[in-house]
Amino acid sequence: MKNLVVYYSKTGHTRNAAEKVIASLNCDKDEITYDAASKAVTASRNPANYDRVIVCCPIHAFNLPQPVALYLTINKDKIKSYSLLVTCRLGGLKSCVANATRILGKKPLASLKINANAIPAGKYDVRPIIQSS
Ligand SMILES: Cc1cc2nc3c(=O)[nH]c(=O)nc-3n(C[C@H](O)[C@H](O)[C@H](O)COP(=O)(O)O)c2cc1C
């Protein structure tokens, strides 16, 4: 299975978790960047070239961050299947899964919540995402 890890990260926690997935799968990666002035997202790779897109992002206000929702909306028809990894302090995985399912019209193969407090020490497990297919 050809995988692409796409991540959005404001303060680095999600980037760290995404790098762990990338290293485990030895797969391509892409970063979503957001220009607040123009409300535009940028990413470099075409998700249509991959069997599975692993979307990694923080939870913002118990939902997907706006740039991630925008990225998914723009690439809706290019994403064949996906999994969702979120980092957070409190919670909100359920509503993030609901957000992504609504936008893409399909459920993720797997979803995983990682507490940001565990990330600096590397004490978390990304296997539930890696093994999903
Ligand atoms: C604007 C904002 C809203 C947030 N909302 C939530 C939330 O609803 N639930 C939660 O558990 N954490 C929330 N957080 C905490 C982040 O999800 C958490 O710190 C995350 O790991 C940050 O990832 P990053 O370092 O990749 O940006 C919020 C953080 C910010 C900046």
The ligand as an SDF file (V2000), in Angstrom:
LIG
                    3D

 31 33  0  0  0  0  0  0  0  0999 V2000
   -6.5770   27.3550   19.0560 C   0  0  0  0  0  0  0  0  0  0  0  0
   -6.3830   26.0390   19.7720 C   0  0  0  0  0  0  0  0  0  0  0  0
   -7.4890   25.2590   20.0930 C   0  0  0  0  0  0  0  0  0  0  0  0
   -7.3210   24.0340   20.7550 C   0  0  0  0  0  0  0  0  0  0  0  0
   -8.4190   23.2790   21.0260 N   0  0  0  0  0  0  0  0  0  0  0  0
   -8.2640   22.0640   21.6280 C   0  0  0  0  0  0  0  0  0  0  0  0
   -9.3900   21.2230   21.8740 C   0  0  0  0  0  0  0  0  0  0  0  0
  -10.5350   21.5400   21.5520 O   0  0  0  0  0  0  0  0  0  0  0  0
   -9.1910   20.0240   22.4890 N   0  0  0  0  0  0  0  0  0  0  0  0
   -7.9300   19.6210   22.8800 C   0  0  0  0  0  0  0  0  0  0  0  0
   -7.8240   18.5470   23.4370 O   0  0  0  0  0  0  0  0  0  0  0  0
   -6.8410   20.3950   22.6300 N   0  0  0  0  0  0  0  0  0  0  0  0
   -6.9690   21.5930   22.0160 C   0  0  0  0  0  0  0  0  0  0  0  0
   -5.8660   22.3780   21.7510 N   0  0  0  0  0  0  0  0  0  0  0  0
   -4.5470   21.8430   22.0860 C   0  0  0  0  0  0  0  0  0  0  0  0
   -3.8750   21.2500   20.8450 C   0  0  0  0  0  0  0  0  0  0  0  0
   -4.7340   20.3840   20.1320 O   0  0  0  0  0  0  0  0  0  0  0  0
   -2.6240   20.4390   21.2300 C   0  0  0  0  0  0  0  0  0  0  0  0
   -1.7750   21.2120   22.0190 O   0  0  0  0  0  0  0  0  0  0  0  0
   -1.9210   19.9290   19.9930 C   0  0  0  0  0  0  0  0  0  0  0  0
   -1.0720   18.8540   20.3380 O   0  0  0  0  0  0  0  0  0  0  0  0
   -1.0810   21.0070   19.3100 C   0  0  0  0  0  0  0  0  0  0  0  0
   -0.5040   20.4570   18.1530 O   0  0  0  0  0  0  0  0  0  0  0  0
    0.6360   21.2060   17.3230 P   0  0  0  0  0  0  0  0  0  0  0  0
    1.8050   21.4220   18.2680 O   0  0  0  0  0  0  0  0  0  0  0  0
    0.9890   20.2620   16.2280 O   0  0  0  0  0  0  0  0  0  0  0  0
    0.0690   22.4890   16.8220 O   0  0  0  0  0  0  0  0  0  0  0  0
   -6.0110   23.5860   21.1060 C   0  0  0  0  0  0  0  0  0  0  0  0
   -4.9080   24.3940   20.7800 C   0  0  0  0  0  0  0  0  0  0  0  0
   -5.0880   25.6090   20.1210 C   0  0  0  0  0  0  0  0  0  0  0  0
   -3.8810   26.4490   19.7790 C   0  0  0  0  0  0  0  0  0  0  0  0
  1  2  1  0
  2  3  1  0
  2 30  2  0
  3  4  2  0
  4  5  1  0
  4 28  1  0
  5  6  2  0
  6  7  1  0
  6 13  1  0
  7  8  2  0
  7  9  1  0
  9 10  1  0
 10 11  2  0
 10 12  1  0
 12 13  2  0
 13 14  1  0
 14 15  1  0
 14 28  1  0
 15 16  1  0
 16 17  1  0
 16 18  1  0
 18 19  1  0
 18 20  1  0
 20 21  1  0
 20 22  1  0
 22 23  1  0
 23 24  1  0
 24 25  2  0
 24 26  1  0
 24 27  1  0
 28 29  2  0
 29 30  1  0
 30 31  1  0
M  END
$$$$
